[in-house]
């Protein structure tokens, strides 16, 4: 994985959950569930130097809407998804999150 990799998630709980399985340093930014023109500009600035940008939002209505907004503003970002049955990143079991991240090329530690 590139040293300059960024993950964008919805909230603090999502970030904390992913940090439990990541075995490499990754910058994680939170949208805190809201999105605006200002936040879009801020994220564009924060990610412009990154080698890789990933979006990891929930599989619920608000997460899908946020993913569409982020994808429009960060068209080169790669999308990671939890399984619909879990709905939210924060409710996804750690071993499943580790599998998702590992498939995307991240170094992970299985719980």
Secondary structure, DSSP 8 states (H G I E B T S, - for coil): --SSEEEEESSHHHHHHHHTTB-S--EEEE-TT---HHHHHHHHHHHTT-SEEEEEE-SSHHHHHHHHHHHHH-TT-EEEE--TTT-SGGGS-HHHHHHHHHHTT--B---
